[in-house]
């Protein structure tokens, strides 16, 4: 299946009031950049090294999908279901993953710099060696996520839930947090380089 065929199938599905069904298909290495694939069904699909830069995948189902080394720079993945998805070494820089479900997803070594992860669910996700610098994780759920050697420098952790998360090897330089941010018991965010947000001009 190529790009043109996917576009035609998407348009047909939309006219008929259905969701485009691409479950379990091999779409690896295709150029699907800037396509509107809203609510597409990609359960268990193979998208390894696929170009999805600037694509719209809002509300898509990517459960158990494989996106190893895929590029999704600036993609819209708001409210997408990506439970158990494999994004190892993928580039999602600048993507919008607000309210997405990435529980137990594998994001080892992925580039998530500058991403929007507002209200995202990342519990038990593998974020080891992931670049989350300057990411907006406001209200994100990260309980029991693996953040070993992850880079969260300058990330916004306001209201994020990091309980039961080992941050001993996580880079938190200039990461911002507030009173609503929840940490693992005994963790010292200031000692790790994080900065508490100012409120009414005061700390």
N, CA and C atoms as an extended XYZ file, in Angstrom:
609
Properties=species:S:1:pos:R:3:atomname:S:1:resname:S:1:resid:I:1 pbc="F F F"
N         0.845       -1.192        0.000 N   UNK     1
C         0.000        0.000        0.000 CA  UNK     1
C         0.882        1.244        0.000 C   UNK     1
N         0.583        2.201       -0.873 N   UNK     2
C         1.393        3.411       -0.933 CA  UNK     2
C         0.604        4.626       -0.433 C   UNK     2
N         1.249        5.782       -0.463 N   UNK     3
C         0.657        7.014        0.050 CA  UNK     3
C        -0.663        7.350       -0.640 C   UNK     3
N        -0.702        7.293       -1.975 N   UNK     4
C        -1.913        7.655       -2.713 CA  UNK     4
C        -3.075        6.732       -2.367 C   UNK     4
N        -2.781        5.457       -2.200 N   UNK     5
C        -3.845        4.503       -1.868 CA  UNK     5
C        -4.406        4.774       -0.482 C   UNK     5
N        -3.527        5.139        0.443 N   UNK     6
C        -3.980        5.458        1.794 CA  UNK     6
C        -4.864        6.702        1.782 C   UNK     6
N        -4.484        7.701        0.998 N   UNK     7
C        -5.293        8.921        0.892 CA  UNK     7
C        -6.685        8.596        0.364 C   UNK     7
N        -6.755        7.772       -0.671 N   UNK     8
C        -8.047        7.399       -1.252 CA  UNK     8
C        -8.900        6.632       -0.248 C   UNK     8
N        -8.275        5.693        0.471 N   UNK     9
C        -9.014        4.909        1.456 CA  UNK     9
C        -9.525        5.787        2.592 C   UNK     9
N        -8.708        6.774        2.989 N   UNK    10
C        -9.128        7.668        4.057 CA  UNK    10
C       -10.326        8.498        3.619 C   UNK    10
N       -10.276        9.023        2.396 N   UNK    11
C       -11.379        9.840        1.886 CA  UNK    11
C       -12.658        9.016        1.762 C   UNK    11
N       -12.525        7.768        1.311 N   UNK    12
C       -13.688        6.888        1.191 CA  UNK    12
C       -14.290        6.595        2.559 C   UNK    12
N       -13.432        6.273        3.521 N   UNK    13
C       -13.905        5.968        4.870 CA  UNK    13
C       -14.622        7.166        5.479 C   UNK    13
N       -14.081        8.357        5.256 N   UNK    14
C       -14.698        9.563        5.812 CA  UNK    14
C       -16.068        9.809        5.186 C   UNK    14
N       -16.176        9.622        3.875 N   UNK    15
C       -17.477        9.817        3.208 CA  UNK    15
C       -18.524        8.854        3.758 C   UNK    15
N       -18.086        7.655        4.088 N   UNK    16
C       -19.008        6.629        4.579 CA  UNK    16
C       -19.196        6.687        6.091 C   UNK    16
N       -18.551        7.654        6.718 N   UNK    17
C       -18.692        7.816        8.159 CA  UNK    17
C       -17.935        6.778        8.966 C   UNK    17
N       -16.914        6.176        8.361 N   UNK    18
C       -16.130        5.148        9.036 CA  UNK    18
C       -14.722        5.643        9.343 C   UNK    18
N       -14.013        4.865       10.128 N   UNK    19
C       -12.614        5.153       10.418 CA  UNK    19
C       -11.742        4.324        9.484 C   UNK    19
N       -10.654        4.916        9.018 N   UNK    20
C        -9.732        4.192        8.149 CA  UNK    20
C        -9.083        3.053        8.932 C   UNK    20
N        -9.208        1.834        8.417 N   UNK    21
C        -8.701        0.650        9.102 CA  UNK    21
C        -7.408        0.172        8.446 C   UNK    21
N        -6.293        0.411        9.136 N   UNK    22
C        -4.983       -0.027        8.644 CA  UNK    22
C        -4.330       -0.969        9.655 C   UNK    22
N        -5.135       -1.639       10.429 N   UNK    23
C        -4.616       -2.527       11.468 CA  UNK    23
C        -3.763       -3.649       10.891 C   UNK    23
N        -2.633       -3.868       11.568 N   UNK    24
C        -1.720       -4.983       11.278 CA  UNK    24
C        -1.060       -4.901        9.900 C   UNK    24
N        -1.160       -3.771        9.226 N   UNK    25
C        -0.526       -3.638        7.912 CA  UNK    25
C         0.930       -3.192        8.055 C   UNK    25
N         1.725       -3.525        7.053 N   UNK    26
C         3.119       -3.096        7.024 CA  UNK    26
C         3.224       -1.805        6.216 C   UNK    26
N         3.427       -0.704        6.916 N   UNK    27
C         3.524        0.620        6.292 CA  UNK    27
C         4.907        1.219        6.527 C   UNK    27
N         5.862        0.357        6.784 N   UNK    28
C         7.211        0.815        7.097 CA  UNK    28
C         7.849        1.556        5.925 C   UNK    28
N         8.590        2.599        6.271 N   UNK    29
C         9.387        3.395        5.332 CA  UNK    29
C         8.561        4.195        4.317 C   UNK    29
N         7.231        4.269        4.506 N   UNK    30
C         6.409        5.081        3.599 CA  UNK    30
C         6.517        6.561        3.972 C   UNK    30
N         6.246        7.421        3.007 N   UNK    31
C         6.174        8.856        3.261 CA  UNK    31
C         4.715        9.229        3.460 C   UNK    31
N         4.323        9.378        4.721 N   UNK    32
C         2.950        9.757        5.065 CA  UNK    32
C         2.937       11.139        5.721 C   UNK    32
N         3.942       11.916        5.421 N   UNK    33
C         4.072       13.234        6.044 CA  UNK    33
C         2.912       14.153        5.667 C   UNK    33
N         2.465       14.924        6.655 N   UNK    34
C         1.438       15.966        6.488 CA  UNK    34
C         0.063       15.424        6.068 C   UNK    34
N        -0.161       14.123        6.189 N   UNK    35
C        -1.482       13.577        5.864 CA  UNK    35
C        -2.427       13.729        7.050 C   UNK    35
N        -3.721       13.844        6.756 N   UNK    36
C        -4.740       13.838        7.797 CA  UNK    36
C        -5.171       12.394        8.003 C   UNK    36
N        -4.745       11.815        9.118 N   UNK    37
C        -5.079       10.433        9.454 CA  UNK    37
C        -5.804       10.391       10.800 C   UNK    37
N        -6.644       11.376       11.022 N   UNK    38
C        -7.379       11.474       12.282 CA  UNK    38
C        -8.190       10.209       12.548 C   UNK    38
N        -8.071        9.691       13.767 N   UNK    39
C        -8.834        8.536       14.244 CA  UNK    39
C        -8.572        7.260       13.441 C   UNK    39
N        -7.473        7.215       12.695 N   UNK    40
C        -7.146        6.016       11.928 CA  UNK    40
C        -6.854        4.854       12.881 C   UNK    40
N        -7.202        3.648       12.455 N   UNK    41
C        -6.956        2.443       13.245 CA  UNK    41
C        -5.644        1.821       12.780 C   UNK    41
N        -4.630        1.875       13.639 N   UNK    42
C        -3.305        1.358       13.297 CA  UNK    42
C        -2.836        0.332       14.330 C   UNK    42
N        -3.775       -0.331       14.956 N   UNK    43
C        -3.466       -1.340       15.964 CA  UNK    43
C        -2.524       -2.398       15.380 C   UNK    43
N        -1.377       -2.590       16.023 N   UNK    44
C        -0.373       -3.591       15.620 CA  UNK    44
C         0.211       -3.350       14.228 C   UNK    44
N         0.068       -2.162       13.689 N   UNK    45
C         0.651       -1.860       12.371 CA  UNK    45
C         2.158       -1.649       12.496 C   UNK    45
N         2.861       -1.899       11.388 N   UNK    46
C         4.305       -1.669       11.340 CA  UNK    46
C         4.568       -0.352       10.618 C   UNK    46
N         5.148        0.593       11.340 N   UNK    47
C         5.448        1.914       10.792 CA  UNK    47
C         6.913        2.260       11.045 C   UNK    47
N         7.741        1.246       11.038 N   UNK    48
C         9.161        1.454       11.296 CA  UNK    48
C         9.790        2.328       10.212 C   UNK    48
N        10.487        3.377       10.647 N   UNK    49
C        11.157        4.328        9.756 CA  UNK    49
C        10.187        5.050        8.809 C   UNK    49
N         8.924        5.084        9.161 N   UNK    50
C         7.927        5.794        8.352 CA  UNK    50
C         8.002        7.293        8.633 C   UNK    50
N         7.818        8.099        7.588 N   UNK    51
C         7.836        9.550        7.726 CA  UNK    51
C         6.419       10.048        7.974 C   UNK    51
N         6.171       10.482        9.209 N   UNK    52
C         4.871       11.025        9.594 CA  UNK    52
C         5.011       12.475       10.063 C   UNK    52
N         6.049       13.139        9.594 N   UNK    53
C         6.267       14.533        9.978 CA  UNK    53
C         5.047       15.384        9.619 C   UNK    53
N         4.558       16.151       10.588 N   UNK    54
C         3.447       17.059       10.336 CA  UNK    54
C         2.115       16.386       10.099 C   UNK    54
N         2.046       15.072       10.277 N   UNK    55
C         0.785       14.350       10.045 CA  UNK    55
C        -0.187       14.587       11.202 C   UNK    55
N        -1.479       14.460       10.907 N   UNK    56
C        -2.506       14.567       11.938 CA  UNK    56
C        -3.009       13.170       12.263 C   UNK    56
N        -2.738       12.727       13.488 N   UNK    57
C        -3.152       11.402       13.954 CA  UNK    57
C        -3.985       11.549       15.222 C   UNK    57
N        -4.691       12.648       15.299 N   UNK    58
C        -5.489       12.923       16.493 CA  UNK    58
C        -6.515       11.807       16.717 C   UNK    58
N        -6.531       11.269       17.933 N   UNK    59
C        -7.486       10.224       18.271 CA  UNK    59
C        -7.210        8.887       17.619 C   UNK    59
N        -6.039        8.723       17.022 N   UNK    60
C        -5.711        7.468       16.332 CA  UNK    60
C        -5.481        6.342       17.335 C   UNK    60
N        -5.681        5.108       16.872 N   UNK    61
C        -5.418        3.928       17.693 CA  UNK    61
C        -4.110        3.304       17.226 C   UNK    61
N        -3.076        3.444       18.050 N   UNK    62
C        -1.752        2.913       17.727 CA  UNK    62
C        -1.314        1.881       18.765 C   UNK    62
N        -2.273        1.222       19.386 N   UNK    63
C        -1.959        0.224       20.403 CA  UNK    63
C        -1.111       -0.896       19.801 C   UNK    63
N         0.008       -1.179       20.439 N   UNK    64
C         0.936       -2.230       19.996 CA  UNK    64
C         1.548       -1.954       18.615 C   UNK    64
N         1.421       -0.749       18.104 N   UNK    65
C         2.028       -0.427       16.801 CA  UNK    65
C         3.542       -0.286       16.963 C   UNK    65
N         4.263       -0.576       15.893 N   UNK    66
C         5.718       -0.444       15.892 CA  UNK    66
C         6.127        0.759       15.053 C   UNK    66
N         6.790        1.715       15.687 N   UNK    67
C         7.237        2.934       15.011 CA  UNK    67
C         8.719        3.175       15.284 C   UNK    67
N         9.494        2.115       15.251 N   UNK    68
C        10.924        2.217       15.518 CA  UNK    68
C        11.587        3.128       14.479 C   UNK    68
N        12.312        4.123       14.970 N   UNK    69
C        13.020        5.090       14.125 CA  UNK    69
C        12.095        5.856       13.171 C   UNK    69
N        10.808        5.899       13.476 N   UNK    70
C         9.877        6.702       12.667 CA  UNK    70
C        10.092        8.180       12.982 C   UNK    70
N         9.726        9.049       12.047 N   UNK    71
C         9.811       10.488       12.300 CA  UNK    71
C         8.401       11.066       12.353 C   UNK    71
N         8.113       11.761       13.435 N   UNK    72
C         6.797       12.368       13.654 CA  UNK    72
C         6.974       13.813       14.117 C   UNK    72
N         7.949       14.484       13.550 N   UNK    73
C         8.241       15.858       13.954 CA  UNK    73
C         7.038       16.767       13.685 C   UNK    73
N         6.577       17.454       14.727 N   UNK    74
C         5.458       18.375       14.586 CA  UNK    74
C         4.125       17.707       14.322 C   UNK    74
N         4.033       16.399       14.527 N   UNK    75
C         2.778       15.679       14.270 CA  UNK    75
C         1.745       15.970       15.359 C   UNK    75
N         0.470       15.828       15.008 N   UNK    76
C        -0.619       16.011       15.961 CA  UNK    76
C        -1.109       14.633       16.400 C   UNK    76
N        -0.780       14.270       17.646 N   UNK    77
C        -1.173       12.977       18.203 CA  UNK    77
C        -2.043       13.171       19.439 C   UNK    77
N        -2.735       14.278       19.489 N   UNK    78
C        -3.599       14.557       20.635 CA  UNK    78
C        -4.635       13.451       20.814 C   UNK    78
N        -4.776       12.998       22.058 N   UNK    79
C        -5.792       12.011       22.436 CA  UNK    79
C        -5.621       10.666       21.726 C   UNK    79
N        -4.462       10.424       21.148 N   UNK    80
C        -4.217        9.134       20.495 CA  UNK    80
C        -3.988        8.057       21.554 C   UNK    80
N        -4.375        6.828       21.221 N   UNK    81
C        -4.170        5.691       22.120 CA  UNK    81
C        -2.941        4.928       21.648 C   UNK    81
N        -1.862        5.026       22.415 N   UNK    82
C        -0.593        4.411       22.019 CA  UNK    82
C        -0.066        3.465       23.093 C   UNK    82
N        -0.971        2.829       23.806 N   UNK    83
C        -0.584        1.879       24.843 CA  UNK    83
C         0.261        0.759       24.234 C   UNK    83
N         1.389        0.477       24.856 N   UNK    84
C         2.312       -0.582       24.418 CA  UNK    84
C         2.925       -0.324       23.031 C   UNK    84
N         2.788        0.869       22.493 N   UNK    85
C         3.398        1.163       21.185 CA  UNK    85
C         4.919        1.238       21.330 C   UNK    85
N         5.619        0.936       20.246 N   UNK    86
C         7.083        0.931       20.248 CA  UNK    86
C         7.610        2.112       19.435 C   UNK    86
N         8.136        3.107       20.146 N   UNK    87
C         8.693        4.308       19.515 CA  UNK    87
C        10.208        4.393       19.735 C   UNK    87
N        10.860        3.276       19.876 N   UNK    88
C        12.300        3.301       20.152 CA  UNK    88
C        13.049        4.090       19.073 C   UNK    88
N        13.850        5.066       19.537 N   UNK    89
C        14.697        5.878       18.658 CA  UNK    89
C        13.907        6.707       17.644 C   UNK    89
N        12.611        6.894       17.877 N   UNK    90
C        11.785        7.713       16.977 CA  UNK    90
C        12.006        9.199       17.265 C   UNK    90
N        11.712       10.036       16.283 N   UNK    91
C        11.838       11.489       16.438 CA  UNK    91
C        10.451       12.114       16.473 C   UNK    91
N        10.025       12.523       17.668 N   UNK    92
C         8.726       13.170       17.849 CA  UNK    92
C         8.895       14.624       18.270 C   UNK    92
N        10.025       15.203       17.985 N   UNK    93
C        10.297       16.567       18.431 CA  UNK    93
C         9.225       17.538       17.940 C   UNK    93
N         8.742       18.367       18.858 N   UNK    94
C         7.740       19.364       18.510 CA  UNK    94
C         6.351       18.822       18.282 C   UNK    94
N         6.133       17.532       18.521 N   UNK    95
C         4.807       16.937       18.306 CA  UNK    95
C         3.866       17.294       19.453 C   UNK    95
N         2.570       17.230       19.182 N   UNK    96
C         1.556       17.490       20.205 CA  UNK    96
C         0.932       16.161       20.613 C   UNK    96
N         1.255       15.712       21.833 N   UNK    97
C         0.727       14.454       22.361 CA  UNK    97
C        -0.148       14.707       23.581 C   UNK    97
N        -0.754       15.872       23.637 N   UNK    98
C        -1.590       16.222       24.776 CA  UNK    98
C        -2.741       15.228       24.933 C   UNK    98
N        -2.945       14.780       26.163 N   UNK    99
C        -4.007       13.840       26.530 CA  UNK    99
C        -3.886       12.493       25.816 C   UNK    99
N        -2.718       12.216       25.255 N   UNK   100
C        -2.497       10.914       24.622 CA  UNK   100
C        -2.237        9.867       25.703 C   UNK   100
N        -2.545        8.618       25.383 N   UNK   101
C        -2.294        7.520       26.312 CA  UNK   101
C        -1.081        6.734       25.835 C   UNK   101
N         0.031        6.908       26.536 N   UNK   102
C         1.282        6.225       26.210 CA  UNK   102
C         1.680        5.266       27.328 C   UNK   102
N         0.697        4.780       28.058 N   UNK   103
C         0.981        3.863       29.156 CA  UNK   103
C         1.733        2.636       28.649 C   UNK   103
N         2.828        2.310       29.319 N   UNK   104
C         3.640        1.130       28.989 CA  UNK   104
C         4.223        1.172       27.578 C   UNK   104
N         4.245        2.337       26.958 N   UNK   105
C         4.858        2.463       25.628 CA  UNK   105
C         6.379        2.438       25.766 C   UNK   105
N         7.053        2.010       24.701 N   UNK   106
C         8.515        1.952       24.696 CA  UNK   106
C         9.051        3.130       23.890 C   UNK   106
N         9.621        4.108       24.589 N   UNK   107
C        10.150        5.314       23.948 CA  UNK   107
C        11.655        5.430       24.178 C   UNK   107
N        12.308        4.306       24.336 N   UNK   108
C        13.740        4.306       24.624 CA  UNK   108
C        14.515        5.102       23.567 C   UNK   108
N        15.290        6.071       24.034 N   UNK   109
C        16.148        6.831       23.136 CA  UNK   109
C        15.433        7.728       22.152 C   UNK   109
N        14.134        7.920       22.330 N   UNK   110
C        13.366        8.750       21.391 CA  UNK   110
C        13.625       10.237       21.640 C   UNK   110
N        13.401       11.032       20.606 N   UNK   111
C        13.544       12.485       20.721 CA  UNK   111
C        12.163       13.101       20.906 C   UNK   111
N        11.890       13.567       22.121 N   UNK   112
C        10.620       14.208       22.438 CA  UNK   112
C        10.853       15.653       22.871 C   UNK   112
N        11.926       16.228       22.404 N   UNK   113
C        12.241       17.603       22.794 CA  UNK   113
C        11.180       18.566       22.267 C   UNK   113
N        10.750       19.468       23.133 N   UNK   114
C         9.779       20.471       22.723 CA  UNK   114
C         8.384       19.946       22.466 C   UNK   114
N         8.102       18.734       22.905 N   UNK   115
C         6.768       18.170       22.673 CA  UNK   115
C         5.759       18.702       23.690 C   UNK   115
N         4.481       18.632       23.328 N   UNK   116
C         3.400       18.949       24.249 CA  UNK   116
C         2.819       17.625       24.736 C   UNK   116
N         2.970       17.381       26.035 N   UNK   117
C         2.461       16.158       26.650 CA  UNK   117
C         1.519       16.518       27.793 C   UNK   117
N         0.780       17.600       27.602 N   UNK   118
C        -0.133       18.087       28.635 CA  UNK   118
C        -1.214       17.039       28.911 C   UNK   118
N        -1.296       16.594       30.154 N   UNK   119
C        -2.311       15.614       30.521 CA  UNK   119
C        -2.095       14.239       29.922 C   UNK   119
N        -0.910       13.978       29.390 N   UNK   120
C        -0.636       12.671       28.780 CA  UNK   120
C        -0.446       11.608       29.859 C   UNK   120
N        -0.732       10.374       29.492 N   UNK   121
C        -0.576        9.247       30.413 CA  UNK   121
C         0.660        8.453       29.995 C   UNK   121
N         1.662        8.441       30.862 N   UNK   122
C         2.937        7.792       30.566 CA  UNK   122
C         3.332        6.804       31.662 C   UNK   122
N         2.355        6.365       32.435 N   UNK   123
C         2.643        5.424       33.501 CA  UNK   123
C         3.286        4.147       32.970 C   UNK   123
N         4.367        3.715       33.633 N   UNK   124
C         5.090        2.489       33.286 CA  UNK   124
C         5.715        2.534       31.891 C   UNK   124
N         5.803        3.705       31.292 N   UNK   125
C         6.437        3.820       29.969 CA  UNK   125
C         7.955        3.734       30.107 C   UNK   125
N         8.601        3.241       29.059 N   UNK   126
C        10.060        3.197       29.020 CA  UNK   126
C        10.561        4.485       28.383 C   UNK   126
N        11.055        5.383       29.215 N   UNK   127
C        11.565        6.672       28.749 CA  UNK   127
C        13.069        6.775       28.990 C   UNK   127
N        13.718        5.640       29.127 N   UNK   128
C        15.159        5.631       29.366 CA  UNK   128
C        15.902        6.266       28.189 C   UNK   128
N        16.828        7.148       28.511 N   UNK   129
C        17.656        7.838       27.513 CA  UNK   129
C        16.840        8.670       26.519 C   UNK   129
N        15.622        9.007       26.902 N   UNK   130
C        14.754        9.816       26.044 CA  UNK   130
C        15.049       11.307       26.234 C   UNK   130
N        15.004       12.057       25.144 N   UNK   131
C        15.207       13.505       25.206 CA  UNK   131
C        13.855       14.190       25.370 C   UNK   131
N        13.586       14.663       26.582 N   UNK   132
C        12.348       15.377       26.886 CA  UNK   132
C        12.642       16.835       27.249 C   UNK   132
N        13.769       17.333       26.802 N   UNK   133
C        14.127       18.716       27.119 CA  UNK   133
C        13.098       19.684       26.533 C   UNK   133
N        12.726       20.667       27.340 N   UNK   134
C        11.762       21.710       26.955 CA  UNK   134
C        10.361       21.154       26.659 C   UNK   134
N        10.107       19.911       27.040 N   UNK   135
C         8.771       19.337       26.830 CA  UNK   135
C         7.788       19.913       27.848 C   UNK   135
N         6.537       20.037       27.453 N   UNK   136
C         5.491       20.508       28.358 CA  UNK   136
C         4.741       19.296       28.891 C   UNK   136
N         5.041       18.933       30.136 N   UNK   137
C         4.449       17.757       30.774 CA  UNK   137
C         3.456       18.170       31.857 C   UNK   137
N         2.845       19.326       31.687 N   UNK   138
C         1.880       19.813       32.670 CA  UNK   138
C         0.762       18.789       32.883 C   UNK   138
N         0.586       18.367       34.112 N   UNK   139
C        -0.486       17.429       34.436 CA  UNK   139
C        -0.293       16.024       33.903 C   UNK   139
N         0.895       15.712       33.418 N   UNK   140
C         1.142       14.374       32.866 CA  UNK   140
C         1.276       13.341       33.987 C   UNK   140
N         0.885       12.112       33.679 N   UNK   141
C         1.000       11.008       34.633 CA  UNK   141
C         2.216       10.166       34.253 C   UNK   141
N         3.196       10.091       35.151 N   UNK   142
C         4.442        9.373       34.870 CA  UNK   142
C         4.766        8.344       35.952 C   UNK   142
N         3.751        7.887       36.671 N   UNK   143
C         4.012        6.952       37.751 CA  UNK   143
C         4.702        5.691       37.234 C   UNK   143
N         5.777        5.323       37.922 N   UNK   144
C         6.525        4.098       37.622 CA  UNK   144
C         7.126        4.076       36.218 C   UNK   144
N         7.257        5.228       35.592 N   UNK   145
C         7.931        5.281       34.285 CA  UNK   145
C         9.436        5.128       34.490 C   UNK   145
N        10.114        4.569       33.500 N   UNK   146
C        11.572        4.432       33.549 CA  UNK   146
C        12.192        5.674       32.917 C   UNK   146
N        12.763        6.532       33.743 N   UNK   147
C        13.367        7.775       33.268 CA  UNK   147
C        14.887        7.765       33.462 C   UNK   147
N        15.472        6.582       33.510 N   UNK   148
C        16.913        6.497       33.709 CA  UNK   148
C        17.661        7.130       32.538 C   UNK   148
N        18.537        8.077       32.876 N   UNK   149
C        19.346        8.805       31.901 CA  UNK   149
C        18.506        9.597       30.889 C   UNK   149
N        17.268        9.901       31.251 N   UNK   150
C        16.431       10.751       30.396 CA  UNK   150
C        16.789       12.215       30.641 C   UNK   150
N        16.568       13.041       29.643 N   UNK   151
C        16.871       14.474       29.736 CA  UNK   151
C        15.573       15.269       29.826 C   UNK   151
N        15.276       15.778       31.020 N   UNK   152
C        14.092       16.612       31.238 CA  UNK   152
C        14.487       18.062       31.517 C   UNK   152
N        15.650       18.456       31.066 N   UNK   153
C        16.104       19.823       31.317 CA  UNK   153
C        15.155       20.833       30.682 C   UNK   153
N        14.798       21.843       31.456 N   UNK   154
C        13.897       22.921       31.025 CA  UNK   154
C        12.487       22.433       30.696 C   UNK   154
N        12.150       21.221       31.104 N   UNK   155
C        10.787       20.721       30.887 CA  UNK   155
C         9.847       21.356       31.909 C   UNK   155
N         8.568       21.436       31.565 N   UNK   156
C         7.560       21.964       32.483 CA  UNK   156
C         6.848       20.781       33.128 C   UNK   156
N         7.056       20.611       34.431 N   UNK   157
C         6.485       19.489       35.172 CA  UNK   157
C         5.377       19.950       36.118 C   UNK   157
N         4.773       21.072       35.832 N   UNK   158
C         3.706       21.597       36.687 CA  UNK   158
C         2.565       20.588       36.792 C   UNK   158
N         2.236       20.197       38.005 N   UNK   159
C         1.123       19.282       38.210 CA  UNK   159
C         1.368       17.868       37.738 C   UNK   159
N         2.585       17.554       37.316 N   UNK   160
C         2.887       16.196       36.847 CA  UNK   160
C         2.961       15.236       38.032 C   UNK   160
N         2.637       13.978       37.776 N   UNK   161
C         2.677       12.949       38.817 CA  UNK   161
C         3.865       12.032       38.556 C   UNK   161
N         4.906       12.166       39.365 N   UNK   162
C         6.126       11.376       39.212 CA  UNK   162
C         6.340       10.435       40.395 C   UNK   162
N         5.279       10.082       41.079 N   UNK   163
C         5.403        9.176       42.212 CA  UNK   163
C         5.867        7.794       41.759 C   UNK   163
N         6.634        7.144       42.611 N   UNK   164
C         7.169        5.801       42.330 CA  UNK   164
C         8.044        5.786       41.081 C   UNK   164
N         8.636        6.936       40.764 N   UNK   165
C         9.531        7.037       39.606 CA  UNK   165
C        10.952        7.315       40.090 C   UNK   165
N        11.914        6.525       39.611 N   UNK   166
C        13.311        6.696       40.001 CA  UNK   166
C        13.946        7.785       39.139 C   UNK   166
N        14.260        8.908       39.759 N   UNK   167
C        14.830       10.048       39.041 CA  UNK   167
C        16.309       10.252       39.369 C   UNK   167
N        16.926        9.250       39.952 N   UNK   168
C        18.314        9.397       40.396 CA  UNK   168
C        19.292        9.608       39.246 C   UNK   168
N        18.942        9.138       38.049 N   UNK   169
C        19.823        9.301       36.891 CA  UNK   169
C        19.198       10.197       35.816 C   UNK   169
N        18.178       10.956       36.213 N   UNK   170
C        17.464       11.812       35.268 CA  UNK   170
C        18.003       13.235       35.316 C   UNK   170
N        18.195       13.838       34.160 N   UNK   171
C        18.672       15.220       34.094 CA  UNK   171
C        17.481       16.160       34.250 C   UNK   171
N        17.478       16.957       35.316 N   UNK   172
C        16.363       17.857       35.613 CA  UNK   172
C        16.805       19.322       35.675 C   UNK   172
N        17.924       19.629       35.078 N   UNK   173
C        18.447       20.993       35.116 CA  UNK   173
C        17.441       22.004       34.570 C   UNK   173
N        17.059       22.962       35.412 N   UNK   174
C        16.130       24.035       35.036 CA  UNK   174
C        14.721       23.544       34.687 C   UNK   174
N        14.418       22.296       35.037 N   UNK   175
C        13.036       21.822       34.862 CA  UNK   175
C        12.150       22.584       35.844 C   UNK   175
N        10.964       22.961       35.425 N   UNK   176
C        10.081       23.766       36.261 CA  UNK   176
C         8.967       22.902       36.857 C   UNK   176
N         8.647       23.181       38.108 N   UNK   177
C         7.563       22.454       38.771 CA  UNK   177
C         6.809       23.407       39.681 C   UNK   177
N         5.672       22.961       40.183 N   UNK   178
C         4.901       23.809       41.095 CA  UNK   178
C         4.410       22.986       42.286 C   UNK   178
N         3.564       23.587       43.080 N   UNK   179
C         3.089       22.939       44.303 CA  UNK   179
C         2.299       21.670       44.001 C   UNK   179
N         1.689       21.606       42.824 N   UNK   180
C         0.874       20.444       42.476 CA  UNK   180
C         1.694       19.271       41.919 C   UNK   180
N         2.964       19.503       41.626 N   UNK   181
C         3.817       18.423       41.128 CA  UNK   181
C         4.021       17.399       42.239 C   UNK   181
N         3.842       16.118       41.902 N   UNK   182
C         3.996       15.061       42.908 CA  UNK   182
C         5.251       14.239       42.604 C   UNK   182
N         6.109       14.143       43.603 N   UNK   183
C         7.380       13.438       43.460 CA  UNK   183
C         7.389       12.154       44.278 C   UNK   183
N         8.332       11.274       43.954 N   UNK   184
C         8.554       10.099       44.786 CA  UNK   184
C         8.955       10.564       46.183 C   UNK   184
N         8.445        9.915       47.200 N   UNK   185
C         8.710       10.317       48.576 CA  UNK   185
C        10.213       10.408       48.836 C   UNK   185
N        10.627       11.535       49.383 N   UNK   186
C        12.026       11.730       49.729 CA  UNK   186
C        12.860       12.369       48.633 C   UNK   186
N        12.292       12.553       47.445 N   UNK   187
C        13.070       13.128       46.347 CA  UNK   187
C        13.203       14.639       46.526 C   UNK   187
N        14.398       15.159       46.256 N   UNK   188
C        14.685       16.593       46.390 CA  UNK   188
C        14.824       17.214       45.002 C   UNK   188
N        13.758       17.810       44.456 N   UNK   189
C        13.827       18.367       43.103 CA  UNK   189
C        14.821       19.518       42.974 C   UNK   189
N        14.895       20.369       43.983 N   UNK   190
C        15.830       21.495       43.917 CA  UNK   190
C        17.266       20.984       43.906 C   UNK   190
N        17.538       19.985       44.711 N   UNK   191
C        18.865       19.397       44.740 CA  UNK   191
C        19.240       18.758       43.415 C   UNK   191
N        18.211       18.354       42.641 N   UNK   192
C        18.447       17.730       41.334 CA  UNK   192
C        18.538       18.765       40.218 C   UNK   192
N        18.377       20.046       40.577 N   UNK   193
C        18.515       21.100       39.577 CA  UNK   193
C        17.222       21.688       39.071 C   UNK   193
N        16.079       21.188       39.571 N   UNK   194
C        14.787       21.719       39.130 CA  UNK   194
C        14.499       23.053       39.825 C   UNK   194
N        13.593       23.816       39.242 N   UNK   195
C        13.271       25.143       39.763 CA  UNK   195
C        11.771       25.240       40.009 C   UNK   195
N        11.418       25.652       41.218 N   UNK   196
C         9.998       25.818       41.513 CA  UNK   196
C         9.476       27.078       40.842 C   UNK   196
N         8.318       26.972       40.212 N   UNK   197
C         7.744       28.116       39.506 CA  UNK   197
C         7.378       29.236       40.470 C   UNK   197
N         7.535       30.443       39.978 N   UNK   198
C         7.134       31.601       40.761 CA  UNK   198
C         5.613       31.742       40.752 C   UNK   198
N         5.087       32.210       41.871 N   UNK   199
C         3.655       32.477       41.968 CA  UNK   199
C         3.488       33.860       42.563 C   UNK   199
N         2.777       34.693       41.848 N   UNK   200
C         2.589       36.081       42.265 CA  UNK   200
C         3.939       36.766       42.486 C   UNK   200
N         4.901       36.392       41.629 N   UNK   201
C         6.199       37.048       41.701 CA  UNK   201
C         7.123       36.498       42.766 C   UNK   201
N         6.647       35.478       43.523 N   UNK   202
C         7.466       34.895       44.585 CA  UNK   202
C         7.594       33.399       44.366 C   UNK   202
N         8.598       32.785       45.000 N   UNK   203
C         8.736       31.334       44.943 CA  UNK   203
C         7.748       30.695       45.906 C   UNK   203
